[in-house]
Amino acid sequence: MNIMVIGGGGREHAIIKKLAENEAVTKIYALPGNGGIAADAECVDVKATDIDGIEAFAKESGDIDYAVVAPDDPLAMGCVDRLQEIGIPCFGPVAKAAVIESSKVFAKDLMKKYGIPTATYETFDDMDAALAYLDDAPIPTVIKADGLALGKGVIIAETRDEAKAAVRKMMEEKAFGESGSRIVIEEFLTGPEVSVLSFTDGRTVVPMISSQDHKRALDGDQGLNTGGMGTVAPNPYYTEDVARECMETIFLPTMEAMNEEGRTFQGCLYFGLMLTENGPKVIEYNCRFGDPETQVVLPLLKSDLLTIMQAVTEQRLAEVDVEFSSENACCVVVASGGYPASYEKGKEMTIGEMEGKTDIFIAGAKLEDGVLKTSGGRVLGVTSVADTLEEAIALAYRNVEKVQFDKAYHRTDIGRRALEVAKG
């Protein structure tokens, strides 16, 4: 069986490694992949957003049996729709379902309409109206660009001046392009954050093991927001009682709401949650596997990923067992110095032999004459699995020291808060 995976980051590398465990898989193509993924798949130089190019490759190859569309942009652009039209079954939502991530306004309005718990909010497409609203809005507040912005279109404003500057940055300066033409201004919630990825075929929702992301660039949750500097799984804040409440008040109602809207969601639906004093609330939806959450969730998946994905595509998820290990996982992201602002590329990497149950998921690297060099801000993730969270964290950090390149940096406190909770 030949599979095509759309995307080229650490998330895609984790997906590819897991798919390759199925003995029926003979070949995996990655479009575009990266220098690290090249060790596990055949990389094809077609951008994930080049929908015409993806379709053309699929037709020319003539041997694609299944496709996994992983990133948000091609999903929102209708990549799954296009591949389905030429007879290729896919894992991932069609464009009209991917709107749950590609439009924050749609997502917030959906939650309001169907009573799904979330922060109170207002939406604006007029900058002056947004600025006037901020004269009396509670502070701190959260400003969100409506559209996709590489995970960076959310600004937490601690003061009124910061909030107004964020609005101008999005709506006037177009820092996120047309994604900031409409914005959401919402209530600032407090509490532990939890990421829950879920498989859903529109009839059944199967949550994966929970995780905790670390978005800020620097230790102690300081610095700029990033695409994610590390993760741990499971998240100790996400107890069985919380899981039951989320299933009843958030997961099932979201699936049913999308069905009611004629936007049946089939794929991986990501729930970004905050456990507030008033119960779990949705911070955001994503229409795909999270990055770097995938890098800790999939290594703990005991069931076969391809079997689950095909069941989602064929709307028979209820017939498949989805089982996770009772172990713990920690992923530490190694980034280029300066990320998420400006950073240098082309740094030669050396990666020593990993110890224990550890995977390297390459996110931003290229191969030049057989040498792996940096090509992105988040370069790779080191994921270690162990019986306890404490052991997984320690193992990941021992292995991180074996990754070397000029100006490499990583946070030193991934999992620290989770470990404090786990220890009681």
C-alpha positions in Angstrom: 0.0 0.0 0.0 1.4 3.4 -1.0 0.6 6.4 1.1 1.0 10.2 0.5 1.5 12.4 3.5 1.0 16.1 2.9 3.3 18.4 5.1 6.9 18.7 6.1 7.3 19.2 9.8 7.8 17.3 13.1 4.2 16.4 13.2 4.4 14.8 9.8 7.6 13.0 10.7 5.8 11.5 13.7 2.8 10.5 11.6 5.0 8.9 8.9 7.0 6.9 11.5 3.8 5.5 13.0 2.2 4.7 9.6 5.4 2.8 8.6 4.8 0.3 11.5 1.9 -1.2 9.4 3.4 -4.1 7.4 1.0 -3.4 4.6 2.6 -0.1 3.9 5.1 -0.4 1.1 5.9 3.2 0.3 5.3 6.6 1.9 5.6 9.8 -0.1 6.1 13.1 1.8 5.0 16.4 0.1 7.3 18.2 0.6 8.9 16.4 3.6 12.2 17.6 4.9 15.8 16.5 5.3 15.1 14.3 8.3 11.8 12.9 7.0 13.9 11.7 3.9 15.2 8.8 6.0 11.7 7.5 6.4 9.8 8.5 3.3 10.4 9.6 -0.3 10.3 13.4 -0.3 8.6 15.1 -3.2 9.4 18.8 -3.9 5.7 20.0 -3.9 4.6 22.5 -1.3 1.8 21.5 1.1 -0.2 24.5 -0.2 0.3 23.7 -3.9 -3.0 21.9 -4.3 -2.7 21.7 -8.1 0.8 20.2 -7.7 -0.4 17.7 -5.1 -3.2 16.6 -7.5 -0.8 16.4 -10.4 1.7 14.2 -8.5 -1.1 11.9 -7.4 -2.3 11.5 -10.9 1.2 11.1 -12.4 2.3 8.5 -9.8 -0.8 6.5 -10.3 -0.1 4.4 -7.3 -1.4 6.4 -4.3 -3.8 4.2 -2.3 -4.4 6.6 0.6 -3.5 10.2 1.6 -3.0 12.0 5.0 -3.4 15.7 4.8 -1.8 17.0 8.0 -1.3 20.8 8.0 -4.1 23.4 8.5 -3.5 25.5 5.3 -4.1 22.7 2.7 -7.1 21.4 4.7 -8.6 24.9 4.6 -7.8 25.2 0.9 -9.7 22.0 0.1 -6.9 19.5 -0.5 -9.0 16.6 0.8 -11.9 17.7 -1.4 -9.6 17.7 -4.4 -8.0 14.3 -3.7 -11.4 12.7 -3.1 -12.6 14.0 -6.4 -9.9 12.0 -8.2 -10.7 8.9 -6.2 -8.0 9.0 -3.4 -9.4 8.2 0.1 -8.0 10.7 2.6 -7.6 11.3 6.3 -8.5 14.8 7.1 -11.6 17.1 7.0 -13.0 18.6 3.8 -12.7 22.4 3.6 -16.2 23.2 4.9 -15.4 21.2 8.1 -11.8 22.6 8.4 -13.4 26.0 8.8 -13.7 25.2 12.5 -10.0 26.2 12.7 -9.6 28.4 9.6 -12.2 30.9 11.0 -12.1 31.8 14.7 -15.4 33.7 14.2 -17.1 30.6 12.9 -15.8 28.5 15.8 -16.9 31.0 18.4 -20.3 31.5 16.8 -20.7 27.7 16.7 -20.0 27.3 20.4 -22.4 30.1 21.3 -25.2 28.7 19.1 -24.9 25.1 20.5 -24.0 26.0 24.1 -20.5 24.7 24.1 -18.5 26.3 27.0 -16.0 28.9 25.9 -14.9 32.4 26.8 -17.3 35.3 26.2 -16.3 37.3 23.1 -17.1 39.9 20.5 -16.2 39.9 16.8 -15.1 42.9 14.7 -14.3 43.7 11.1 -14.1 47.4 11.7 -10.9 48.6 13.5 -12.5 51.8 15.0 -15.3 49.7 16.5 -12.8 47.3 18.0 -10.8 50.1 19.5 -13.9 51.8 21.0 -14.9 48.4 22.5 -11.6 48.2 24.2 -12.1 51.5 26.1 -14.3 49.6 28.6 -13.5 45.9 28.0 -12.1 43.9 30.9 -8.3 43.7 31.0 -6.4 41.4 30.5 -8.0 40.4 27.3 -7.3 38.1 24.3 -7.1 39.3 20.7 -7.3 36.7 17.9 -7.0 37.0 14.2 -9.9 35.3 12.5 -7.9 33.2 10.0 -4.9 31.0 10.1 -1.6 32.6 11.3 0.9 29.8 11.9 -0.3 29.5 15.5 0.8 33.1 16.2 -2.4 35.0 15.6 -3.3 35.2 19.3 -2.1 38.1 21.5 -2.8 38.2 25.3 -2.9 41.9 26.2 -2.2 42.8 29.8 -3.1 46.5 29.4 -5.5 48.5 27.4 -2.7 50.0 25.4 -1.3 46.6 24.5 -4.8 45.5 23.5 -5.2 48.4 21.1 -1.8 47.9 19.7 -2.6 44.3 19.0 -5.8 45.4 17.1 -3.8 47.9 15.0 -1.1 45.2 14.3 -3.7 42.8 13.0 -6.2 45.1 11.3 -4.2 48.1 10.1 -0.6 46.8 9.8 -1.8 43.4 8.4 0.8 41.5 10.4 -1.1 38.3 9.6 -2.3 39.3 6.2 -6.0 38.9 5.5 -6.3 36.6 8.5 -6.5 39.7 10.6 -9.2 41.5 8.6 -11.7 40.2 11.2 -10.8 39.7 14.8 -12.2 38.2 18.0 -11.8 40.0 21.3 -12.5 37.5 24.1 -12.5 37.1 27.8 -9.1 36.2 29.4 -9.5 32.8 31.1 -7.3 31.3 33.8 -6.5 27.7 34.7 -4.4 24.8 33.5 -4.4 24.2 29.7 -5.0 20.8 28.2 -4.7 19.6 24.6 -6.9 16.7 23.6 -6.6 15.4 20.0 -9.4 13.2 19.0 -10.3 10.8 16.1 -13.8 11.4 14.8 -15.7 10.1 11.8 -18.7 12.3 12.4 -20.5 9.5 14.2 -18.1 8.6 17.0 -15.5 10.6 18.9 -12.4 8.8 20.4 -10.2 11.2 22.4 -6.5 10.4 22.3 -4.3 10.6 25.4 -4.1 14.2 26.8 -1.1 16.4 26.5 0.3 19.7 27.8 2.0 22.1 25.3 4.5 24.9 26.2 3.9 27.8 23.9 6.2 30.5 25.2 9.8 30.7 23.9 11.6 30.9 27.2 11.6 29.2 30.6 8.9 30.0 33.1 6.5 30.6 30.3 8.2 33.9 29.4 8.9 35.4 26.0 7.0 35.3 22.7 4.4 32.8 21.7 5.8 30.1 19.4 4.4 27.1 17.6 5.3 25.0 20.7 8.6 24.4 22.6 7.7 21.0 24.0 5.0 18.8 25.3 4.3 16.0 27.9 1.6 13.3 27.9 -0.6 12.4 29.6 -1.5 15.8 31.2 -2.0 15.2 34.9 -4.6 17.9 35.2 -6.8 15.9 32.9 -8.4 13.5 35.3 -11.1 10.8 34.5 -13.8 13.1 35.9 -12.6 16.0 33.7 -12.5 13.7 30.7 -16.1 12.6 31.3 -17.3 16.2 31.6 -15.4 17.2 28.4 -17.0 14.3 26.5 -20.5 15.3 27.6 -20.2 19.1 27.3 -17.6 19.6 24.6 -16.5 16.7 22.5 -19.9 15.1 21.5 -21.7 18.4 21.3 -19.0 19.8 18.9 -19.3 16.7 16.6 -23.1 17.0 16.7 -23.0 20.7 16.1 -20.9 20.3 13.0 -23.3 17.6 11.7 -26.2 19.9 12.3 -24.5 22.6 10.3 -23.9 20.2 7.4 -20.2 20.2 8.0 -19.5 16.7 9.2 -16.0 16.5 10.5 -13.9 13.4 9.7 -10.2 13.4 10.8 -8.4 14.6 13.8 -10.3 17.3 15.8 -8.0 19.1 18.3 -9.6 20.6 21.4 -7.5 23.3 23.2 -9.1 23.4 26.6 -8.7 25.5 29.8 -9.8 24.0 33.1 -11.3 27.1 34.7 -12.9 27.3 38.1 -16.2 27.2 36.2 -15.3 23.9 34.4 -13.6 23.1 31.2 -13.9 25.6 28.4 -12.7 25.6 24.8 -9.9 28.0 24.0 -9.5 26.9 20.4 -10.3 24.1 17.9 -7.8 22.8 15.4 -8.8 20.8 12.4 -5.7 18.5 12.5 -3.1 16.9 14.7 -1.3 19.4 16.9 2.4 20.2 16.6 4.2 19.3 18.9 1.4 17.4 20.7 1.5 14.7 18.0 5.1 14.0 18.9 4.1 12.8 22.4 0.7 11.3 21.6 1.5 9.0 18.7 4.5 7.3 20.4 2.0 6.2 23.1 -0.5 4.8 20.6 -0.5 1.0 20.8 -3.1 0.5 18.1 -2.3 0.7 14.4 -2.6 4.3 13.1 -3.4 3.4 9.5 -6.2 1.1 10.6 -7.7 3.9 12.7 -7.4 6.5 9.9 -9.1 4.3 7.4 -11.9 3.6 9.8 -12.4 7.4 10.2 -12.4 7.8 6.4 -15.0 5.0 6.1 -17.1 6.2 9.1 -16.7 2.9 11.0 -14.5 4.3 13.9 -16.8 2.6 16.4 -15.6 -0.8 15.2 -11.9 -0.2 15.9 -10.0 -0.4 19.2 -8.0 2.6 19.9 -5.5 1.8 22.7 -2.8 3.9 24.3 0.1 2.8 26.5 0.1 3.6 30.2 3.6 5.1 29.9 4.5 8.8 29.8 6.2 10.8 27.1 8.1 14.1 27.0 9.1 16.1 23.8 11.7 18.8 24.0 11.9 21.1 21.0 15.4 22.2 19.9 15.1 25.6 18.1 17.3 28.0 16.2 18.6 30.9 18.3 16.3 33.9 17.9 13.2 31.9 17.1 10.3 32.9 16.9 11.8 36.2 15.7 14.7 36.3 13.3 17.1 33.4 13.2 19.9 32.0 11.0 19.6 28.9 8.8 22.1 26.5 7.3 23.7 25.3 10.6 25.3 21.9 10.3 23.8 19.4 12.8 25.2 16.5 14.7 22.9 14.0 16.4 24.4 11.5 18.7 23.1 8.0 19.5 19.9 8.3 21.6 19.4 6.2 24.7 16.2 4.6 25.9 12.9 4.7 24.2 13.5 7.8 22.2 12.6 9.3 18.8 13.9 12.3 16.9 11.2 14.1 14.9 12.8 16.5 12.4 10.8 19.7 11.7 13.1 22.2 10.1 16.1 20.7 8.4 17.5 20.0 4.9 20.0 17.6 3.4 22.9 19.1 1.6 25.5 16.6 0.2 24.4 14.1 2.8 24.8 16.6 5.6 21.7 17.6 7.7 21.5 21.4 8.2 18.9 23.7 9.9 16.3 25.3 7.7 13.6 26.4 10.2 12.9 27.9 13.6 11.9 24.8 15.3 14.5 22.3 14.1 13.5 19.1 15.8 11.9 17.4 18.8 13.4 14.8 21.0 10.7 12.6 22.4 11.4 10.1 25.2 9.0 7.5 26.6 9.3 6.0 30.1 7.1 4.5 32.9 6.8 7.7 34.8 6.7 11.4 33.8 9.8 12.1 35.8 11.7 9.4 34.0 10.5 10.5 30.6 11.5 14.1 31.2 14.9 13.2 32.5 15.5 10.8 29.6 14.4 13.5 27.0 16.8 16.0 28.5 19.7 13.6 28.5 19.1 12.9 24.9 18.7 16.6 24.0 22.3 17.2 24.9 23.3 14.9 22.1 21.8 17.3 19.5 24.4 19.9 18.5 24.3 22.9 16.1 25.4 26.5 16.3 23.0 28.7 18.3 20.8 25.8 19.2 18.5 26.4 22.2 15.7 24.7 24.1 13.6 25.4 27.2 14.9 23.6 30.3 11.6 23.4 32.1 9.3 21.3 29.8 7.0 19.3 32.0 8.0 20.9 35.3 4.5 22.1 36.2 3.0 18.8 35.1 5.5 16.9 37.3 4.6 19.0 40.3 0.9 18.1 39.9 1.7 14.4 39.2 3.7 14.3 42.4 0.9 15.9 44.3 
